[in-house]
Amino acid sequence: MKKMDLKKLADSLTEEDIIRLVTELGSDEYKMTNDAIIFKTICHNIDPTNAKLKLYYYKKNKKFHCYTDCGDNFNIFELFKRRYQLLGIKYNFYNDIVLKISKGIRIDDFNNFSNGEEYSSVYEKYKQNEIKVEIPTIPKSLLNAFIFYPTTEWLSEGITKETMEQFDIRYSISGNKIIIPHYNYDGDLIGIRCRFLNDEDIENGKYMPVQIEGVTYSHPLGYNLYGLNLVKDNIKKYKMAIIVEGEKSVLLYNSYFGFSNNICVAVCGSSLHRYQVNLLLKAGAERIVIAFDKEGDSWKEKSKYYNKLNEICQRYNNICQMGFIYDTKNLLSLKDSPLDRGKDTFLELYKNTIWI
Ligand SMILES: [Zn+2]
């Protein structure tokens, strides 16, 4: 085996190595430029979702520079140290940093390191645990303020009454809006959102958190997946999950393919967070298909949209097999979800999933 010291080890890392290591350390996003790879500032931010893309890795000198709080240069070893210290994790420099970066190759600087006893690296445990987010639960009795009433709006779009019952969809008579309860992985109520039906309400957005007696029942959408509590056993069974943007697409999927075959969850936005991917891995997903709403009305916008989906998949491809639905045959209109044009259209789109 080639002899190496720390400097040579740092210099030997490829761009792919850097992306893998910094992603495993917690950066849930990166951007490529000609001379740098830009990551989230995980050097001083515990939670990467709140961090800015201001941690630059310069390809030329193989050093990081944090342009916000840290404001200085450091190498990959130092980034590991800062991350561990920030999270209050006790680490051993050789086992938890050097061996992780060198993929287990022993390094000259540590020739005298006595490795007599078994040592299990904190890195592996750390990687599995990552960020733990507890979203406060809210009492289910709050839903008693609403009745069960399948609206003609959703029935006519193809969502069955049975599906609405299975997902505990309600209706607000006073507000003329559809009520959508959101549950966490374990089935506790954590948020209530609604779909407005009156034109004047829709102006500020079709979907909003519900207000009851002055309290807004919102929750951080990036830390949950709509529908997962109900479909996680199916995801385990089929080892696969389909991710859509909106709650309605989950309900359409359920209506087309049945409750016992439903493997569809919604991010309730148009981005996919690492935390959400981890929730799917926890449920047993080995393959994930992104089925986001169609975007791009010009060639330029279309390729931007394609690249966006491709980038999301690349980001998680080292932990899970990723693919995405891209409407090459023009079966959808702009802003359509892949579920919006019926079961057959979805199956046709799904057949042409682009696997990474
Ligand atoms: Zn920093």
Boltz pocket constraint, residues with backbone or C-beta under 6 A from the ligand:
constraints:
  - pocket:
      binder: B
      contacts: [[A, 41], [A, 42], [A, 43], [A, 44], [A, 45], [A, 66], [A, 67], [A, 68], [A, 69], [A, 70], [A, 71]]
      max_distance: 6.0
